[in-house]
Amino acid sequence: RRLLDSFTAADRLMQLTLPPAEYDRRNAEIETIDDILGEEQAAKYYDAMAAESDNLNFLQVEKEVAYLSNALSLSKEQEAQLQSALLEPDRVQLEETALLERLLRLTSSQKNAALNAFKELYRVEALPDPKQYLEARGRVFRPGEEIDFAEFSEQYFRDRLRPVLSNEQYNKLLDYQASQPRF
């Protein structure tokens, strides 16, 4: 993590001190994983990274289920159902969308926009850089401060829905998000 932070800080310094054309030229010289490994090996690398991401997600879900099972005295059947729901993004997205549909009284087009926004959040590779996204919206980070993905995802979701919600619905969404616990 520290190596990544050092690289990010060095890159930020280069952005600030080099003329844009020189910065772009230097970045173009940096070899990518595809360049280094070749197309076939890079594809294997990306598959392995996706599998690792899935594995980490599974481990996190197991930890959350164990905690909730202990706290709520869940049966083994309830644990299995909870784990299944947490591991199935589409199911979670549909449930969350249904909750918002009732809370905000969404029209069908608003409901589709909410569902699409949830789906985008599960395609992490297609999302913008969280830090840059939040900074562009006025968030100021202290040196060394970690990026809170929950903060990013809430902001991203609000931004995606803002154009289709009324002011009253948008304010209810803000209240709802503020009332939710963060893990």
C-alpha positions as CSV (number, residue, x, y, z in Angstrom):
1,R,0.0,0.0,0.0
2,R,2.8,2.4,0.9
3,L,4.5,1.7,-2.5
4,L,1.3,2.6,-4.3
5,D,0.9,5.7,-2.2
6,S,4.5,6.7,-3.0
7,F,3.9,6.1,-6.7
8,T,0.7,8.2,-6.6
9,A,2.4,11.0,-4.8
10,A,5.3,11.0,-7.3
11,D,2.9,10.9,-10.2
12,R,0.9,13.8,-8.7
13,L,4.2,15.8,-8.3
14,M,5.1,15.1,-11.9
15,Q,1.7,16.3,-13.0
16,L,2.2,19.6,-11.1
17,T,5.8,20.2,-12.2
18,L,6.0,19.0,-15.8
19,P,4.5,20.7,-18.8
20,P,1.4,18.7,-19.9
21,A,3.1,17.6,-23.2
22,E,6.1,16.3,-21.3
23,Y,4.0,14.5,-18.7
24,D,2.0,12.8,-21.4
25,R,5.2,11.8,-23.3
26,R,6.6,10.3,-20.1
27,N,3.4,8.4,-19.4
28,A,3.3,7.1,-23.0
29,E,6.8,5.6,-22.4
30,I,5.7,3.5,-19.5
31,E,5.0,0.0,-20.5
32,T,1.6,-1.5,-19.6
33,I,0.9,-5.0,-18.3
34,D,-0.2,-5.9,-21.8
35,D,3.2,-4.6,-23.2
36,I,5.2,-6.5,-20.6
37,L,3.3,-9.8,-20.5
38,G,2.0,-10.0,-24.0
39,E,-1.7,-10.4,-24.9
40,E,-2.1,-14.1,-23.8
41,Q,-0.3,-13.8,-20.5
42,A,-2.0,-10.5,-19.8
43,A,-5.4,-12.1,-20.3
44,K,-4.4,-14.8,-17.8
45,Y,-3.3,-12.1,-15.4
46,Y,-6.6,-10.2,-15.6
47,D,-8.5,-13.4,-15.1
48,A,-6.5,-14.2,-12.0
49,M,-7.0,-10.7,-10.7
50,A,-10.8,-11.0,-11.2
51,A,-10.8,-14.4,-9.4
52,E,-8.8,-12.8,-6.5
53,S,-11.3,-10.0,-6.3
54,D,-14.2,-12.5,-6.2
55,N,-12.4,-14.5,-3.5
56,L,-11.9,-11.3,-1.4
57,N,-15.5,-10.5,-1.9
58,F,-16.5,-14.0,-0.8
59,L,-14.3,-13.8,2.4
60,Q,-15.8,-10.4,3.2
61,V,-19.3,-11.7,2.9
62,E,-18.4,-14.7,5.0
63,K,-17.2,-12.3,7.7
64,E,-20.3,-10.2,7.5
65,V,-22.6,-13.3,7.7
66,A,-20.7,-14.6,10.7
67,Y,-21.0,-11.3,12.5
68,L,-24.7,-10.9,11.7
69,S,-25.4,-14.6,12.6
70,N,-23.8,-14.1,16.0
71,A,-25.5,-10.7,16.6
72,L,-28.9,-11.8,15.4
73,S,-28.8,-15.6,16.4
74,L,-29.5,-16.7,12.8
75,S,-30.2,-20.3,12.0
76,K,-28.0,-22.1,9.5
77,E,-30.8,-21.7,6.9
78,Q,-31.0,-18.0,7.5
79,E,-27.2,-17.7,7.3
80,A,-27.2,-19.5,3.9
81,Q,-30.0,-17.2,2.6
82,L,-28.1,-14.1,3.8
83,Q,-24.9,-15.3,2.2
84,S,-26.6,-16.1,-1.1
85,A,-28.2,-12.6,-1.1
86,L,-24.9,-10.9,-0.3
87,L,-23.1,-12.8,-3.0
88,E,-25.7,-12.2,-5.7
89,P,-25.3,-8.6,-6.9
90,D,-28.4,-8.6,-9.1
91,R,-30.6,-9.7,-6.2
92,V,-29.1,-7.0,-3.9
93,Q,-29.6,-4.4,-6.6
94,L,-33.2,-5.4,-7.2
95,E,-33.9,-5.4,-3.4
96,E,-32.3,-2.0,-2.9
97,T,-34.1,-0.6,-6.0
98,A,-37.4,-1.9,-4.7
99,L,-36.7,-0.2,-1.3
100,L,-35.9,3.1,-3.0
101,E,-39.0,2.7,-5.3
102,R,-41.2,2.5,-2.2
103,L,-39.4,5.2,-0.2
104,L,-39.1,7.7,-3.1
105,R,-42.2,6.7,-5.0
106,L,-40.2,6.2,-8.2
107,T,-41.7,6.1,-11.6
108,S,-40.7,3.2,-13.8
109,S,-38.1,5.3,-15.7
110,Q,-36.6,6.5,-12.3
111,K,-36.6,2.9,-11.1
112,N,-34.6,1.8,-14.2
113,A,-32.2,4.7,-13.7
114,A,-31.6,3.5,-10.1
115,L,-31.1,-0.1,-11.2
116,N,-28.6,1.0,-13.9
117,A,-26.7,3.1,-11.3
118,F,-26.5,0.1,-9.0
119,K,-25.3,-2.1,-11.8
120,E,-22.6,0.4,-12.7
121,L,-21.3,0.3,-9.1
122,Y,-20.8,-3.4,-9.4
123,R,-18.7,-3.0,-12.6
124,V,-15.8,-1.5,-10.7
125,E,-13.5,-1.5,-13.8
126,A,-15.9,0.9,-15.6
127,L,-16.1,3.4,-12.7
128,P,-14.1,6.6,-12.6
129,D,-11.2,7.0,-10.2
130,P,-12.9,7.5,-6.8
131,K,-10.5,10.1,-5.5
132,Q,-10.6,12.2,-8.7
133,Y,-14.4,11.9,-8.8
134,L,-14.8,13.1,-5.3
135,E,-12.2,15.9,-5.6
136,A,-14.0,17.2,-8.7
137,R,-17.1,17.5,-6.5
138,G,-15.3,19.6,-3.9
139,R,-14.0,16.8,-1.5
140,V,-10.6,17.7,-0.1
141,F,-8.4,14.9,1.1
142,R,-5.8,15.2,3.8
143,P,-2.3,13.8,2.9
144,G,-2.4,10.0,3.4
145,E,-6.2,9.9,3.9
146,E,-7.7,6.7,2.6
147,I,-10.5,6.9,0.1
148,D,-13.8,5.6,1.5
149,F,-15.5,3.6,-1.2
150,A,-18.9,3.9,0.5
151,E,-18.6,7.7,0.3
152,F,-17.7,7.4,-3.4
153,S,-20.4,5.0,-4.3
154,E,-23.1,7.0,-2.5
155,Q,-22.0,10.2,-4.3
156,Y,-21.8,8.4,-7.6
157,F,-25.2,6.9,-7.1
158,R,-26.7,10.3,-6.2
159,D,-25.1,11.9,-9.2
160,R,-26.5,9.3,-11.5
161,L,-30.0,9.7,-10.1
162,R,-30.1,13.5,-9.6
163,P,-31.2,14.3,-13.2
164,V,-34.3,12.0,-12.9
165,L,-35.4,12.8,-9.4
166,S,-37.5,15.7,-8.1
167,N,-36.1,17.9,-5.4
168,E,-38.3,16.2,-2.8
169,Q,-37.2,12.7,-3.9
170,Y,-33.5,13.8,-4.0
171,N,-33.7,15.1,-0.4
172,K,-35.4,11.9,0.7
173,L,-32.5,9.9,-0.9
174,L,-30.0,12.1,0.9
175,D,-31.8,11.4,4.2
176,Y,-32.0,7.7,3.5
177,Q,-28.3,7.5,2.7
178,A,-27.4,9.4,5.8
179,S,-29.4,7.0,8.0
180,Q,-27.7,3.9,6.7
181,P,-24.9,2.3,8.7
182,R,-21.4,2.1,7.1
183,F,-19.3,-1.0,7.3
